[in-house]
Amino acid sequence: MTELTSSSKRARPEFRNIHALHDLPTYRLPPAGWVSILHRISGAIMFILMPFIIWMFDTSVSSEISFAKFTSVFNAGVGFIPGWFVKLVALAIIWAYLHHFIAGMRHLWMDINHAVSKEFGRSSAVVTLGLGSLLTIVLALKLFGAY
């Protein structure tokens, strides 16, 4: 048996525990990682706000009187909750739906075409983030009365 000298050994990678307060703020997550995390967050937002979504749908289509109540909640608020806050919650639902839908279509496209290269993952993640943000901004401007 031959012994390996210390100079002929390859350097082994050092594995250490991650210190959350020190290492996580400097970690750069790739765009695909952001899309993945935001996909989960958007799904959770839609699930948690489901009672509000059902209330909005039910109130807006029940009758003319309930639709007037619905629009007054968005304009003047309800109880101690101001109207702008209701609009922000609705905007969170809009963003969650748009991001979840676009990211879901991205995942379906990758599953159908087996497009899992690093380049496609990065470019499709950037398109997902950009398109979701752009559509949310356009709908936010409409929601808050810019046009």
C-alpha positions as CSV (number, residue, x, y, z in Angstrom):
1,M,0.0,0.0,0.0
2,T,1.3,3.4,-0.9
3,E,0.7,6.3,1.4
4,L,-0.5,9.6,0.0
5,T,1.5,12.6,1.0
6,S,-0.3,15.7,2.1
7,S,0.8,17.6,-1.1
8,S,-0.8,15.0,-3.4
9,K,-4.2,15.0,-1.7
10,R,-7.0,17.0,-3.2
11,A,-8.5,19.7,-1.1
12,R,-11.9,18.7,0.2
13,P,-14.7,21.2,0.3
14,E,-15.4,22.5,3.7
15,F,-19.0,22.0,4.9
16,R,-20.1,24.0,7.8
17,N,-23.3,25.0,9.5
18,I,-24.9,28.2,8.1
19,H,-25.2,31.0,10.6
20,A,-28.6,32.5,9.8
21,L,-27.8,36.1,10.9
22,H,-24.5,36.2,9.2
23,D,-24.8,34.2,6.0
24,L,-28.4,34.6,4.9
25,P,-28.4,38.3,4.3
26,T,-25.4,37.9,2.0
27,Y,-26.8,34.9,0.1
28,R,-27.9,35.7,-3.5
29,L,-30.9,33.6,-4.5
30,P,-31.2,33.0,-8.2
31,P,-34.4,34.2,-10.0
32,A,-35.7,30.7,-10.2
33,G,-35.4,30.5,-6.4
34,W,-37.4,33.7,-6.0
35,V,-40.1,32.4,-8.3
36,S,-40.3,29.2,-6.4
37,I,-40.6,30.9,-3.0
38,L,-43.1,33.5,-4.3
39,H,-45.1,30.7,-5.9
40,R,-45.6,29.2,-2.5
41,I,-46.3,32.5,-0.8
42,S,-48.9,33.4,-3.5
43,G,-50.6,30.1,-3.0
44,A,-50.7,30.7,0.8
45,I,-52.1,34.2,0.3
46,M,-54.9,33.0,-1.9
47,F,-55.7,30.2,0.6
48,I,-55.7,32.5,3.6
49,L,-57.7,35.2,1.9
50,M,-60.3,32.8,0.5
51,P,-63.1,34.0,2.8
52,F,-62.5,37.6,1.6
53,I,-62.5,36.4,-2.0
54,I,-65.8,34.5,-1.5
55,W,-67.3,37.6,0.2
56,M,-66.2,39.8,-2.7
57,F,-67.7,37.5,-5.3
58,D,-70.9,36.9,-3.3
59,T,-71.5,40.6,-2.6
60,S,-70.7,41.8,-6.1
61,V,-73.1,39.5,-7.9
62,S,-76.0,39.0,-5.4
63,S,-78.1,42.1,-6.1
64,E,-77.8,45.8,-7.0
65,I,-78.0,46.7,-3.3
66,S,-75.2,44.3,-2.4
67,F,-73.1,45.6,-5.3
68,A,-73.5,49.2,-4.0
69,K,-72.4,47.9,-0.6
70,F,-69.4,46.2,-2.2
71,T,-68.4,49.4,-4.0
72,S,-68.8,51.5,-0.9
73,V,-66.5,49.2,1.0
74,F,-63.8,49.8,-1.6
75,N,-64.4,53.6,-1.6
76,A,-65.2,54.5,2.0
77,G,-64.2,51.4,4.0
78,V,-66.1,49.3,6.5
79,G,-66.1,49.8,10.2
80,F,-62.6,50.8,11.3
81,I,-61.0,49.5,8.1
82,P,-60.3,52.3,5.6
83,G,-61.1,51.8,1.9
84,W,-57.5,52.1,0.8
85,F,-56.6,49.1,3.0
86,V,-59.4,47.0,1.4
87,K,-57.9,47.9,-2.0
88,L,-54.4,46.8,-0.8
89,V,-55.8,43.5,0.3
90,A,-57.5,43.1,-3.1
91,L,-54.2,44.1,-4.8
92,A,-52.5,41.4,-2.8
93,I,-55.0,38.9,-4.1
94,I,-54.5,40.2,-7.6
95,W,-50.7,39.8,-7.3
96,A,-51.0,36.4,-5.8
97,Y,-53.3,35.1,-8.5
98,L,-51.2,36.6,-11.3
99,H,-47.9,35.3,-10.0
100,H,-49.3,31.9,-9.1
101,F,-50.9,31.5,-12.5
102,I,-47.8,32.7,-14.5
103,A,-45.4,30.6,-12.4
104,G,-47.8,27.6,-12.8
105,M,-47.8,28.0,-16.5
106,R,-43.9,28.2,-16.4
107,H,-43.8,24.9,-14.5
108,L,-46.3,23.3,-16.9
109,W,-44.2,24.4,-19.9
110,M,-41.0,23.0,-18.3
111,D,-42.8,19.7,-17.5
112,I,-44.2,19.4,-21.0
113,N,-41.1,20.3,-22.9
114,H,-38.6,18.9,-20.4
115,A,-36.9,22.4,-20.6
116,V,-34.9,22.3,-17.4
117,S,-31.6,23.9,-18.5
118,K,-30.1,26.5,-16.3
119,E,-30.4,29.2,-19.0
120,F,-34.1,28.5,-19.6
121,G,-34.8,28.4,-15.8
122,R,-33.2,31.8,-15.4
123,S,-34.8,33.4,-18.4
124,S,-38.3,32.0,-17.7
125,A,-38.0,33.1,-14.1
126,V,-37.1,36.6,-15.1
127,V,-40.1,36.7,-17.5
128,T,-42.4,35.4,-14.8
129,L,-41.2,38.0,-12.2
130,G,-41.4,40.8,-14.8
131,L,-44.8,39.9,-16.3
132,G,-46.4,39.3,-12.9
133,S,-45.1,42.6,-11.6
134,L,-46.1,44.5,-14.8
135,L,-49.6,43.2,-14.8
136,T,-50.0,43.9,-11.1
137,I,-48.9,47.5,-11.5
138,V,-51.3,48.0,-14.4
139,L,-54.2,46.6,-12.4
140,A,-53.1,48.6,-9.3
141,L,-53.3,51.8,-11.3
142,K,-56.8,50.8,-12.4
143,L,-57.8,49.8,-8.8
144,F,-56.6,53.1,-7.3
145,G,-58.3,55.2,-10.1
146,A,-55.3,56.3,-12.2
147,Y,-57.3,55.6,-15.3
